[in-house]
């Protein structure tokens, strides 16, 4: 992981379809297994990972802990950089 002040960056190449990857990363309680800082999250308002659903993600580094509210977009759009 590269650290630039408050910006952290990590990447991994996966030989899988966008849908397969999305199924993994939308399993919020398991995110900590793959993320160097995410420790999980929960869907808001009964969401389950469909486009438009919102979730609260929880993160922790040695310096601090924080949560962010996010929403789901089309997985192909996200993984294609759109």
N, C-alpha and C positions, 0 to 999 in steps of 0.2 A: 504494500500500500504506500502510495506517495502522499506526503503531508506537506501542505503549503499554507502555513498559518492556520486559519480556521477551515480551509478547504482540504478535504481528504478525497483521494481518488484510488479506486481499485478496479481491476477488470479481469475477466476470465473469458476465454473462448470456449464455446460449447458447440458440439456437433449435434444439434437437435433442432426441431422445428420451433418456431415462435410459440405455438400452442403448448408444446411440451414444457418449454421453459416457463411460460406464463403459469401453467398448472403448479409448478414448483414454487415460484416466487409469490403466488397469491395465497399460499398456505402460510398465513401470517405467523402463527405460533412457531413454525419451523424456520423462519427467516434467519434466526441466530445461528443456525447450522452452517450457513453459507456467507454471512455478512461479518466483516470484522468489527462492526459497531452496532448493528441492529440487534436488539434483544427480543423482538417480537412485536405484536400489535394486535389490534382487534378491529373487526368490521363495525361500522356505525350504522344505526338505523335499520338493522336487519340485513345489511349487505352481505354478499357472498363472493364478490369478485367479478361481477358483471360490469360491463361498460357503464360508467356513471355512478357506481357505488363509491362510497367514501370509507376511509379507514384511518385509524390513528396508529402511527408507527412509533415505537420507542427505541431510542438509541442511547448508547453509553460509550464514552472513551475514558481514558485515565483522567482527563482534565474536567469532564462535565457529563451531564446526562440531560436529554431533552426528548420531547415528543413533537411530532408533526402531523397535521391533518392533510391527507392526500386523497385523490380520487382516481378511479380506474379509467383508462382510455383503451382504445382498441390495441390489443397486444402487437399486432402486425405493424401498426403505426409507430408504436413506441420502439420496437426493436429495429425498425427500418430508419429511425432517426427523424421521422416526420413530426 
